[in-house]
Amino acid sequence: MQIKVNRTNSANAAVEATISPALLQKKEEKLITSAASNMKVDGFRKGKVPAHIVKARYGKQLKDDAQTEALRDLYTQALSELNVTAELVVGEPSFSKFEEKDGGLELVMKLSFKPSVNVEGYKECIPEYKTPKVTKKEISERLEKTLALVADLKTVEEKRAVKSGDFAVIDFEGFLDGVAFEGGKAEKYTLEIGSGSFIPGFEDGVVGMKAGKSKDIEVAFPENYGNKELAGKPVIFKVTLHEIKVKDVPETPSEEMIQKLLPGVENASLEVLEEQIETEIRNEKLAKLFNEELKPQFVENVLAKVALDLPENIVDQEIDLQMRSVFGKMDEATIKEYSENPEKIKEKREEFRNDAEKSVKLTFIVDELARQENIMVNDQEVLQMIYFEAMQQGANPKEYLEFYQKQGVLPAIKMSMIEERLFNQLFTKGN
């Protein structure tokens, strides 16, 4: 095996190699011997099957396996000559040339390695900011909404129409083509107007009704509705409004209400609740500030400050992801047009190169910053986050996890969690 190693830069290398026909034949013969010792063929004792019969049955597979073994040897030898351990290799080896010639192979294998990342001075990249202030008005408005969560409902005595935010106590029955459909009827049902809990248009139809009145509300079920017999179908709901209720939010909350909102808190009081609300609002403002202003500015600063060689195989993988996303949205005619024009595909790939390089560079920088800031996320924390997200969506946690596993995005989820913790820690230090 003839091999020539060229270290392109600290993160990439090209390996030119010629694998002789004799070497491939030797490996193939070894594989044939191994296969013959285990094959069962009528008319021959086990281990006595002639080589030509083995080759006749498994010729292509043997050839492929011999090439695979030779490539594995080439890979090991290349790493040795480069003085690089396998742990530093990132991505899969790729081939810019792979030609069968006179029974041998001529190829150029591209290898990429985890780059050395020097983030010295990264704290200079953190933008300065002032901690957001929280006004008394904001606390008061949030307090009212918070109290409404545990407040009782009271009947509206005045003769007025239903408006958004009201709770309408209604009877309703749905009809499809004049026939009542299953699951479309309820009596004395309390519906919060504006909650979006019913199909689009229903709550809007209740708005304006007065207690004691009835009306027909014409709506259509969404196309993606779970019941296929109703999906996309126009229906009529006969609705009767019994009464209108609203949340009975007192100006001064009772001790019972405060305890409901501060479970387990010793010496729970209105002052403690307001302090908690103030902290909650401030954290929300900080999160908005971090995500919309500080993070983009920090990323721009650190990308400009830190120089590193990018692993070409990883950049290509990132471009592949973008290409798959784009091609997944194309119609068949457009896909065919690209498949018949390799130059056009190449041009399309180049459109994503700049963003792909930024993304890959940022990934390695974040990885190094997380190491220096002692930020870690273990697999159990990833599973807990997915479980919590599934519960919020009303989904089966096991199925939710399996979906992510099939998509192969668990590493990306873990990285996003590390990134979030890293930026929060960087931006809150000293503030």
C-alpha positions in Angstrom: 0.0 0.0 0.0 1.4 3.3 -1.1 0.3 6.3 1.0 1.1 10.0 1.0 -0.3 12.2 3.9 -0.8 15.9 3.4 -1.8 17.9 6.5 -3.9 20.7 5.0 -4.2 22.6 8.3 -4.7 21.8 12.0 -8.2 20.4 11.4 -7.9 18.7 8.0 -5.7 16.2 6.1 -5.8 14.6 2.7 -4.5 11.0 2.3 -3.5 9.9 -1.2 -3.2 6.1 -1.5 -2.8 3.3 -4.0 -4.0 -0.1 -2.9 -2.5 -2.8 -5.0 -4.5 -5.7 -6.6 -2.2 -8.1 -4.8 -3.1 -6.7 -1.4 -6.9 -6.8 -2.2 -6.5 -10.4 -3.5 -4.7 -11.5 -0.4 -7.4 -10.1 1.8 -10.1 -11.6 -0.3 -8.5 -15.1 -0.1 -8.3 -14.8 3.6 -12.0 -13.9 3.7 -12.8 -16.9 1.5 -10.9 -19.2 3.8 -12.8 -17.9 6.8 -16.1 -18.2 5.0 -15.4 -21.7 3.7 -14.7 -23.0 7.2 -18.3 -22.1 8.3 -20.3 -22.7 5.1 -22.6 -25.7 4.7 -23.0 -26.8 1.1 -24.7 -30.0 0.0 -22.1 -32.6 -1.1 -19.3 -31.1 0.9 -18.3 -31.6 4.5 -18.2 -28.5 6.7 -15.0 -26.6 6.3 -14.2 -28.4 3.0 -16.1 -26.2 0.6 -13.8 -25.3 -2.4 -12.7 -21.6 -2.7 -14.2 -21.3 -6.2 -17.7 -22.2 -4.9 -17.4 -19.6 -2.1 -16.4 -17.0 -4.6 -19.1 -17.9 -7.0 -21.8 -17.4 -4.3 -20.4 -14.4 -2.5 -18.0 -12.8 -5.0 -19.2 -9.2 -4.8 -19.6 -9.3 -1.0 -16.1 -10.7 -0.6 -14.7 -8.0 -2.9 -16.5 -5.2 -0.9 -15.3 -6.7 2.4 -11.7 -6.9 1.2 -11.9 -3.2 0.1 -13.4 -2.3 3.5 -10.6 -4.0 5.4 -8.0 -2.3 3.2 -9.6 1.1 3.9 -9.6 0.3 7.6 -5.9 -0.4 7.4 -5.3 2.8 5.4 -7.2 4.8 8.0 -5.1 3.4 10.9 -1.9 3.9 9.0 -2.9 7.5 8.1 -3.6 8.4 11.7 -0.3 6.9 12.8 1.6 9.0 10.2 -0.3 12.1 11.2 0.4 11.4 14.9 -3.3 11.7 15.6 -5.5 9.5 17.9 -8.9 8.3 16.7 -10.6 10.3 19.4 -9.7 13.5 17.7 -11.3 12.5 14.4 -14.6 14.2 13.8 -17.2 13.3 11.1 -16.9 10.4 8.7 -13.9 10.2 6.3 -14.9 11.3 2.8 -13.4 10.6 -0.6 -12.6 13.2 -3.3 -11.3 10.4 -5.4 -12.2 6.7 -5.4 -11.3 4.7 -8.6 -10.9 1.0 -9.2 -7.9 0.5 -11.6 -6.5 -2.8 -12.8 -8.0 -4.6 -9.8 -6.6 -2.1 -7.3 -7.7 1.2 -5.9 -6.6 4.8 -6.3 -8.1 7.2 -3.8 -7.9 10.4 -1.9 -9.4 10.2 1.6 -10.2 13.4 3.5 -10.0 13.4 7.3 -11.1 16.1 9.7 -10.1 16.6 13.3 -11.3 18.4 16.4 -9.7 21.9 16.1 -7.7 23.5 18.8 -9.7 26.5 20.1 -8.1 29.4 21.8 -10.8 31.6 23.4 -8.5 33.8 25.4 -10.1 37.2 26.1 -13.6 35.9 25.4 -15.0 37.9 28.3 -14.2 41.0 26.4 -16.9 39.9 23.9 -19.7 40.0 26.5 -21.8 43.2 25.8 -22.5 45.5 28.7 -26.1 46.0 29.8 -28.3 47.4 32.5 -30.5 45.1 34.5 -34.2 45.8 33.4 -36.4 47.7 35.8 -39.8 46.5 36.9 -42.5 49.2 37.5 -45.2 49.1 40.1 -47.8 49.1 37.3 -46.3 45.9 35.8 -46.4 44.2 39.2 -50.0 45.3 39.8 -51.2 44.1 36.4 -49.4 40.7 36.8 -50.8 40.4 40.4 -54.3 40.8 39.1 -53.7 38.1 36.4 -52.1 35.8 39.0 -55.0 36.2 41.4 -57.4 35.5 38.6 -55.9 32.0 38.4 -57.3 31.0 41.8 -60.3 33.4 41.9 -63.8 32.0 42.0 -66.3 32.8 39.2 -69.3 35.1 39.9 -72.4 35.6 37.7 -72.7 38.9 35.9 -76.1 40.4 37.0 -76.3 43.2 34.4 -78.0 42.5 31.1 -75.0 42.7 28.8 -73.6 40.7 25.9 -70.7 38.2 26.1 -67.3 39.6 25.5 -63.7 38.2 25.3 -62.5 37.1 28.8 -66.0 36.1 30.0 -66.9 32.6 31.0 -70.1 31.6 29.1 -72.3 28.9 30.6 -73.9 27.2 27.5 -75.7 24.3 26.1 -74.6 23.3 22.6 -75.2 20.5 20.1 -73.4 20.1 16.8 -75.0 18.9 13.5 -73.4 17.7 10.3 -75.7 17.8 7.3 -78.6 18.1 9.7 -77.6 15.1 11.8 -76.3 15.4 15.4 -72.7 14.0 15.6 -71.2 12.1 18.5 -69.2 14.1 21.0 -70.8 17.4 19.9 -73.2 18.0 22.7 -72.9 19.3 26.3 -75.1 21.1 28.8 -74.2 23.9 31.2 -70.7 23.9 29.8 -68.5 26.7 31.1 -66.4 28.1 28.2 -63.8 30.8 28.6 -64.1 33.1 25.7 -60.8 33.8 24.1 -59.2 30.6 25.4 -59.1 29.0 21.9 -60.3 25.7 23.5 -63.0 25.2 20.8 -62.6 25.0 17.1 -61.9 28.3 15.3 -65.0 30.5 15.0 -67.0 29.0 17.8 -66.0 31.3 20.5 -66.4 34.3 18.2 -69.9 33.1 17.5 -70.7 33.2 21.3 -69.4 36.8 21.6 -72.4 39.2 21.6 -74.9 36.7 22.9 -77.1 37.6 25.9 -78.2 35.3 28.7 -81.4 33.3 27.8 -80.8 33.6 24.1 -80.1 30.9 21.5 -78.4 31.0 18.1 -76.9 28.8 15.4 -73.2 29.1 14.9 -71.8 27.9 11.6 -68.1 26.8 11.7 -65.9 24.3 9.9 -63.6 21.7 11.6 -59.9 22.1 10.8 -58.5 19.9 7.9 -56.2 18.2 10.4 -58.9 17.5 13.0 -58.4 14.1 14.7 -61.9 12.8 13.7 -61.6 12.1 9.9 -65.4 12.1 9.6 -65.5 15.7 10.8 -62.1 17.0 9.4 -62.6 20.0 7.1 -66.5 19.6 7.3 -68.8 22.6 7.8 -71.2 22.1 10.8 -73.8 24.0 12.7 -73.8 24.3 16.5 -77.2 25.2 18.2 -76.1 27.2 21.3 -78.1 28.5 24.3 -76.5 30.9 26.7 -77.6 30.4 30.3 -75.4 33.0 32.1 -72.2 35.0 31.9 -69.6 34.7 34.6 -66.4 36.5 35.3 -63.5 36.0 37.7 -64.2 37.5 41.1 -60.7 39.1 41.7 -60.7 41.0 45.0 -58.7 44.2 45.4 -57.0 42.7 48.4 -56.4 38.9 48.2 -57.4 36.7 51.0 -54.9 34.7 53.0 -56.3 31.5 51.4 -55.6 32.8 47.9 -52.0 33.8 48.8 -51.3 30.4 50.3 -52.6 28.8 47.1 -50.2 30.9 45.0 -47.3 30.4 47.4 -47.5 26.7 48.4 -44.9 25.6 50.9 -43.7 29.2 51.5 -43.3 30.1 55.2 -44.9 33.4 56.3 -46.6 33.8 52.9 -48.0 37.3 52.5 -49.0 39.8 49.8 -45.5 41.4 50.0 -43.8 38.0 49.4 -46.1 37.4 46.5 -45.4 40.8 45.0 -41.6 40.2 45.4 -41.9 36.9 43.6 -43.9 38.5 40.8 -41.2 41.3 40.5 -38.5 38.6 40.2 -40.5 36.7 37.7 -41.1 39.8 35.5 -37.4 40.8 35.8 -36.3 37.3 34.7 -38.6 37.4 31.8 -37.2 40.8 30.7 -33.6 39.4 31.2 -34.4 36.3 29.1 -35.8 38.6 26.3 -32.7 40.8 26.6 -30.3 37.8 26.5 -31.9 36.2 23.5 -32.7 39.2 21.4 -29.8 41.5 22.0 -26.9 40.1 24.1 -26.6 36.6 22.6 -26.6 37.8 18.9 -24.0 40.5 19.8 -21.8 38.1 21.8 -21.9 35.6 19.0 -20.9 38.2 16.4 -18.1 39.4 18.7 -16.7 36.0 19.6 -16.9 34.7 16.0 -14.9 37.8 14.9 -12.3 37.4 17.7 -11.6 33.7 17.7 -9.8 32.2 14.7 -9.7 28.5 14.1 -9.4 25.9 11.3 -12.8 24.3 10.6 -13.2 20.6 10.0 -14.3 20.4 6.3 -16.2 17.2 6.8 -18.3 18.7 9.6 -19.0 21.8 7.4 -20.1 19.5 4.6 -22.4 17.7 7.0 -24.0 21.0 8.0 -24.5 21.9 4.4 -26.0 18.5 3.8 -28.6 19.2 6.5 -29.5 22.5 4.9 -29.8 20.8 1.5 -32.1 18.1 2.8 -34.3 20.7 4.3 -34.5 22.6 1.1 -35.0 19.6 -1.1 -37.7 18.3 1.2 -39.8 21.3 0.3 -39.3 21.1 -3.5 -41.7 19.6 -6.0 -40.6 16.6 -8.1 -40.0 18.6 -11.2 -37.5 20.9 -9.4 -35.7 18.0 -7.8 -35.4 16.3 -11.2 -33.9 19.5 -12.6 -31.3 19.6 -9.9 -30.5 15.8 -10.2 -29.8 16.3 -13.9 -27.5 19.3 -13.3 -24.6 18.6 -10.8 -23.2 22.1 -11.3 -26.5 23.6 -10.1 -26.4 21.4 -7.0 -22.8 22.6 -6.4 -23.9 26.2 -6.7 -26.8 25.6 -4.3 -24.5 24.1 -1.7 -22.2 27.1 -1.9 -25.2 29.3 -0.9 -25.2 27.6 2.5 -21.5 27.5 3.0 -21.1 30.8 4.9 -23.8 30.0 7.4 -22.6 26.5 7.8 -19.1 27.6 8.6 -20.4 30.1 11.2 -22.6 27.4 12.8 -19.7 24.9 13.0 -17.3 27.5 14.3 -19.7 28.6 17.0 -20.3 24.9 18.0 -16.6 24.4 18.7 -16.3 27.8 20.5 -19.3 27.1 22.7 -17.9 23.6 23.5 -14.6 25.2 24.7 -16.3 28.0 26.6 -18.5 25.5 28.3 -15.4 23.6 29.4 -13.8 26.7 30.8 -17.0 27.8 32.6 -17.6 24.2 33.9 -21.0 24.0 32.2 -22.2 20.4 31.8 -25.5 18.7 30.8 -25.8 15.0 31.4 -28.1 12.6 29.4 -30.5 12.3 32.3 -31.1 16.1 32.2 -31.8 15.8 28.5 -34.4 13.1 29.1 -36.0 15.1 31.9 -36.3 18.2 29.6 -37.9 16.0 26.8 -40.3 14.5 29.4 -41.3 17.9 30.7 -41.8 19.2 27.1 -44.0 16.1 26.3 -46.1 16.7 29.4 -46.7 20.3 28.4 -47.8 19.3 24.9 -50.0 16.5 26.3 -48.0 13.9 24.5 -46.7 10.5 25.5 -43.2 11.0 26.8 -41.9 7.7 25.5 -43.2 8.3 22.0 -41.9 11.9 22.2 -38.4 10.6 23.1 -38.5 7.9 20.4 -39.4 10.6 17.8 -36.4 12.7 18.7 -34.2 9.6 18.7 -35.3 8.6 15.2 -34.6 12.2 14.0 -31.1 11.9 15.5 -31.4 15.3 17.2 -30.6 14.4 20.9 -27.0 15.7 20.5 -28.4 19.0 19.2 -30.8 19.2 22.1 -28.0 18.6 24.5 -25.9 21.3 22.8 -28.7 23.8 22.9 -29.1 23.2 26.7 -25.4 23.7 27.2 -25.5 26.9 25.1 -28.4 28.3 27.1 -26.7 27.6 30.4 -23.5 29.0 29.2 -24.9 32.3 27.9 -27.0 32.8 31.1 -23.9 32.3 33.2 -21.7 34.6 31.1 -24.3 37.4 31.0 -25.2 37.2 34.7 -21.7 37.2 36.1 -21.0 40.5 37.8 -24.5 41.8 37.3 
